[in-house]
Every structure is written in C-alpha cells, then in structure tokens.
Amino acid sequence: MRKYEVMYILRPELDQEQVQAAVDKFNGIIANGGEITKQDLIGKRRLAYEINKIRDGYYVLVNFTATTEVINELDRIMKISDEVIRSLIVKDVA
C-alpha cells in the first residue's frame, strides 16, 4: 500500500448535510481497502478560475494509504459524481 493525497472540490449550492454525505461516501470508498491518515475539510472558498460558470466550491483534502484498486475506484466514482466539480489524486512523497 502506498501513501496518497486527494483534493476535491464540491459544488457550492450543497448544504452542510449534503457536503458531509459526499465526504462520508468518498471516505467509505477509501476505507474499503485503505486507511485515512488525515482529513481536512477546508470549507467554501473562491476558485482560482471559473469551472462551468461556477466561482466557489467546498474544498476537501484527504491523506491516506491504499492499494491501486481503491485509487481506480475512487477516481471512477469521483468522475461520475455530480457533487464533484474537480478532483486530483497524487502520490504523497512525504
């Protein structure tokens, strides 16, 4: 298992329960074959540039260890999820 870091941005029109439900859904996928070491719900911030005419979003940063199967499934689910505006999964070098 390797260390990874994922940052994803959720839609700004979601209320707090919907944001927490989305975070729990993605954390459940990670916990299915990995272990979350750190999670940081940064909150609602302005995007650096507009994405599909959206200016704000809820930022979430998660550090975890997992297998490649978990990474592939997490990436697949994030791409088809309507709540997620943008996401990026990278190997953690630290």
QUIUR-V658448 format. One record per residue. RES is the residue in one letter. OMEGA is omega in degrees with one decimal (* if undefined). Layout:
RES_OMEGA, RES_OMEGA
This chain:
M_-179.2, R_176.8, K_178.9, Y_175.8, E_176.9, V_171.2, M_176.8, Y_-176.7, I_179.6, L_-178.1, R_-176.5, P_-176.9, E_177.3, L_173.9, D_-171.5, Q_179.2, E_179.2, Q_176.7, V_-179.6, Q_178.1, A_178.4, A_178.3, V_178.4, D_179.0, K_-179.1, F_176.6, N_176.5, G_177.4, I_179.2, I_-177.2, A_180.0, N_179.6, G_-177.8, G_-178.8, E_178.7, I_179.2, T_-179.7, K_176.9, Q_-179.3, D_174.8, L_-173.1, I_177.1, G_-176.1, K_-179.7, R_176.2, R_177.7, L_178.0, A_177.0, Y_-178.9, E_173.0, I_-177.7, N_178.5, K_176.2, I_-176.2, R_-176.4, D_176.1, G_175.9, Y_-179.1, Y_176.9, V_179.0, L_-178.8, V_171.4, N_-176.3, F_171.4, T_-177.0, A_175.5, T_-179.2, T_178.3, E_178.2, V_179.4, I_179.8, N_179.7, E_178.8, L_179.0, D_179.8, R_-178.9, I_179.4, M_179.9, K_-177.2, I_-178.7, S_-179.4, D_-177.4, E_-172.1, V_174.8, I_-176.1, R_176.5, S_178.8, L_177.0, I_179.5, V_172.9, K_178.4, D_-176.2, V_-177.7, A_*
